[in-house]
Amino acid sequence: MHKKFTGITTDTLQQLAKEFMATYSEKVWLLQGQMGAGKTTLAKALCKALLVNDTMSSPTFSIVNEYKTSANESIYHFDFYRIKSQQEAFDIGVEEYFYSGSYCFVEWGEKIPDLLPDRYVTVAIQIESETQRTISIETNG
């Protein structure tokens, strides 16, 4: 299933994130887009839709951040921008996270193609203008 949404702004993103969480059951989500496209902003919106109240930030330097929902469930947010090989992701146990049953939102997942699970959601963000994005979503596997 492939869907495309145009003219998405920060004002409309939260509602879209709620729709995504209600529509897709996969737990691993790849967030794709160029630097500054809004991958972290989307991850925050998805976490908020899952009732995360923690302060959320990009895990660029830590590689993975863990957030807790209001039901005390874990959600993991990865940023593989800085890794140099798939081995680095393997060494932090990324596969254990992916198969934990918890939501995993992954930025720069294209750097670890051999470690991805069989089923996941890909969300591609394209910049339309300074304030608007096109978001495409599809399931894989």
N, C-alpha and C positions, 0 to 999 in steps of 0.2 A: 504494500500500500504506500503510494507516494502522494504527498500533498505539498502544495506551495502556498505561502502566505506573503502578500506584498504590502508595503506601506506600514510595516510594524514599527511602532515607536516605543519609547520607554513607558508611555502611558497605556499602551495596549498589550505590552509583553506579558504582564502578570496574568491577564485573562487567558491569553494563548497558552501559557505554561500550565494553567489549571486544566484546560482542554486536553493538552498533551498527556498529563498525568491520568486523566480519566479515560483516555483512548488507548494508550499503549501499556502493555503489561510487562514488557522487557525491563530488566533491571540495569543493564549496561547501556549507557547513552554516550555516543561519540559526538562531541561538539566541534564542528569544523568551521574554519573561516580564517581570513588573514588576520594579522596582528591588528588589534583595535576594532575588530568587527563586532564584538560583543559576546564572546563565548563565556566569559566570567559573569557578565550581567545576566545571561540566559541561565547559567548554572544557579545563580542566586535566586532567580525567579522560580525555577523548578524546585529548589529547596524550600522556598517560601510556600509553594503550592503543596508541599509535603509536610507543612507545619513545623519547619525548622525555625527556632527563635534565636539560635546562636548568631553571633556576628560572623559574617562570611567574608572571606577574602580569597584572592588568587593564591593557589599553592605553588606558584612559580619556583620559589626557593626551597620549599619543604617537599615538593613533588606530590604529596597527598595531604589533604585536610579531612578531618572527620567532624561531622556535625551530628547533633542529636535532634530528633523530632520531639514534639510534645509528648509522644507515646514512648520516648526513650529508645527509639530505633536509630541505628547508625546509618548515615549517608556518607559516602566517600566522594571527594572531589579531587581529581588528578589533573596535573599539568605536566606533560612530558616534553615541553618545549626545550628544556635544558639538558635532557638526557642525550648521550652520545651513541648509545646502542640499546637494542632490546634487552640485552643481558642486564643492564642497570634496572630496568623495570622488573625483570624476572627476579633479580636479587632482593627487591623490596617486597616480594611476594604478591605481585599484582594479580596473579591468577587466583590466589586465595581470596582476595577481595572480590574479584569478578564472580566467583562461584559461591560467595557467602550468603546470597539471597538478599543482600542489601543493595540499595540503589548506588550506582557508581556513575558519576558524570566525569567524562574524560575529555580534556582538551589536548590537542595534538596527538590523538590516538593513531593517526596515520604513521607515527614513528614506531609503533609496536604491532604491526599487522599479524605477526605470527602468534601473538599472545592473546588475541581477541577471542571471546567465546563464539560459539556457533550462532547464537542469536543476539542481536543488539539493535539499537535504534541509532540511525545517523541523522543528525540535525546540522544542516549546512546553512551558514549565515553569510549573506552577501550584502555589501554596503550599497544602498541606493543613493543616499545623500548623508549629510552630517547627522541627520536626525531620524532617518528611515532605513529599515533593513528589509530584505527579502529572506524568508526562512523557509527552507525545504526540509521535509521530514519523511523518512522511510524506514521500514524494518528490513533487516538483513538476516538471512539465514532461515 
